[in-house]
Amino acid sequence: MTAPFPDGDEHPASPDAPKRTASSASPKRKSAAPTRATLARKWAYLVTGTAYLPYTHAQIEEHFAALLDEVFAAVLSDDAEPAQATEAGARLVALRCVGPDSLRRTMEVLGKGLLHEPELRSVKSLPERVLQVLGALASGYGEALRESIQTQQEDLTRTLVTLERETRRELVLTQARFEQLFTGSKTGVAVTRVDGRVQRVNPAFAEMLNRPVSDLIGLNLHDLVHREDADGLREGYRKLLEGKSQRLELSRRLVTEDEEPTWAGFTGAVIRDPAGEAQQLITLVESDTDVSLLHRQLSRQALHDPLTGLPNRQFFGTRLERALRHADPAFGVTVYHLDVDGFSLIAGGLGQKQSDDLLKNVAAKLRAVVGGEDALVARIGGDEFGILIQNTATSPDVATVIGMINQELAEPVYLEGGSGVAVSACVGVVHRPPRDIAPNELLRVSDMTLRRAQSNGYRQWALSDSTLDTRERHEFGLAVSMAGAWEIGEIEVHFRPLTWLSDSTPAGIEARLAWNHPRHGRIGHDTCVRFADETGLVVPLGEWLIRTACEEADDRLPMVVGLTPHQVADPDLVGSVRQVLTMTGLGPSRLRLGFPAGAVLAELGETVDNLHLLAEIGVDAELQDFGAAGDVVCLVDVPVRTVRIAPRLAERRTEPLAERSLRNLIETATIAGTTVIADGIDSTGDAGWWQSAGAHIGAGRYFG
């Protein structure tokens, strides 16, 4: 720490000292009055007692005199927001006056001193003006300090190379790179056991201590720092090992061979095995706080995708934050979130190497698309990529960029073996998001927008929509809380009748889900099933629905339970149904399970086999959503006795063409020997229409 300033201490300016610019001192400044010089010296003395400044006393006095000139100019100016004071605050940070009490001492000494300066007595409302200037100085100090800390955090690595996770070839290459950096780096590196015992050091570290490398092996790292700093270093490593902190960053004094202490920055991290147990500590020791070559290399490995060389998701999120902060207010930024269509199928057909080559080719094409822009392309997971464009007046619009992406990806690439492969992608676009949005939130919005585009098929894109985003976030929140709601009994099984349209007598009972939500009221069956399907809850919840329905069923009327595509494709479906029938004692002929027609046509998983096996044990199948997917052929190929008209087809029955198609569809199903169910019947008129069209059974609010 810098000692108090002796009078008359003069030293030549260090070449490393910050240069005074035209803005830091007025070109017409006269010699400072004695009181101003005294105040500057007092300011320098108090502030340098709070932080380490690597300058001579004379240099420090010169810098603080120039800073005080800026403050005086700010007080004497007429600006409501004096830029000189803001600049003075920023220059305090540049001088490294960033101790915990540096700003407080500055406020105290200037707040008192300026009010008694003879030069400032002519200033109108001096106390208010001084307060205004000190506020601007504090603002400039705070912003500069925040940017300084952010810059350091962005440059520091959060992870080290985990050698055991790589293949043998990658292990050898990584070890070779590390050895080259370890021995050649100008930054000191020490590898120790978890108790601090030194196992390896590089020449740079030994040079800092003015000792041979061999003399340091076996010593304890804590014994190489000043005795007053050793406890603080031990405490820092203890928190690091216990997981209370992610990274060690301390400034401590090294003790050289001749007992001369040298200030150095310590950056430490833990090397853990796959089980999470700490194995070693690695410490980077720098004589200054500038990032070393080794640190930059490790940072790159932590922040870049090893396959494509693109920045990874962590890097992308960090750059998003910076881009949002510095975005042009008139043009903003645009984020494109891409997912390669059907990549799992492509990878299954090509193999690992060719699919990896394809991803590298996609990365190169995306870079080429935005090559003329201030843009960043990143691989943010699997076959997903992110593009960040900082827009200007000449940047292409969103539709043009999407077109360029599709055009590039559609160009076939010939991989090893001669396969010519072209791909497409779905894209979620967030155009000109708010500048204060958090990067994680922005990525969440882009992901939701991408999923919305994917729901429309391949090679689709969508713009983020705040209304849809809000609604989908609400629905996602409900969906993920569904498991807990089921556990505490908020989800129940309700039953509704199926009725013969000819004589209004009971034709069956259908089991349906209902969620009695404490805030949102009753949530119906279709929404419950959709939420369960999206969250993977549908199989256990569906089994519970079937079991509950069978427990409530009787031997007079069939019990109907509709299934989703995931349920009908489940290889355990038949075994589960057998177990439920055995537990409840219900006869198989009294249970009828609904199979979505689209799943049967697509032959998803075990769907068709399940349908046939259920028929063999006596469980009837009902073909639901019938007529919407050209599924008349199912009536011949699979054992179904009942079909239920697709809701979206039934809703259009008043249209002449749809009415004719419906009647023909019902007639065909009747000829095939199946019973036709019409859902959504809400009135006597609805029931009459469906009966006239040939439907046999009705369901809906009209029947209760």
Beta strands, then each sheet from edge to edge (+ up, - down):
strand 1: 188-192
strand 2: 198-201
strand 3: 248-255
strand 4: 261-272
strand 5: 278-286
strand 6: 333-340
strand 7: 375-381
strand 8: 384-390
strand 9: 413-414
strand 10: 420-421
strand 11: 425-431
strand 12: 461-463
strand 13: 491-500
strand 14: 506-517
strand 15: 521-523
strand 16: 559-562
strand 17: 591-596
strand 18: 620-626
strand 19: 642-645
strand 20: 675-678
strand 21: 697-698
sheet 1: 2+ 1- 5+ 4- 3+
sheet 2: 7+ 8- 6+ 11- 12-
sheet 3: 9+ 10-
sheet 4: 15+ 14- 13+ 21- 20- 19- 18- 17- 16-
end
